[in-house]
Amino acid sequence: MKFKIDIDMSPEELRKVLGLPDVQKFQEDMMAKITEQMDAGAEGYDPLTLFKPYLTSGVGSMEALQKIMMNLMTSGYGSSDNKKD
C-alpha cells in the first residue's frame, strides 16, 4: 500500500510546527552591525571570521534535520513492509 501526503505550509508555519525560535530580529540586528563595521572600515575586519560560528552551526543543524527526516521516512517505510496481516 502506498500513500502520499502533501503539506502546504509557509516557512513561518513550518518553523512554528518544528518549535524553532523566531530569529528574524536577531538576523536583522546582526546584519546592521556587520554593515556598520563594513561602512566604518573596522581594522582587522574579516567577514568570514565573523560568520564562521553561524555557518558551521547552521549547516550542522540543517544536516541534523535532514537526517532526522530521512530516518523517520525510512523507518516508517521499512516497518510496513515487514508486517503482513
FENBELJO-V135111 format. One record per helix or strand. SS is the DSSP state (A for helix, B for strand). FROM is the first residue (numbers start at 1). TO is the last residue. If there is no record, write none. Layout:
BEGIN
{{SS,FROM,TO} {SS,FROM,TO}}
END
This chain:
BEGIN
{{A,11,18} {A,24,40} {A,47,82}}
END
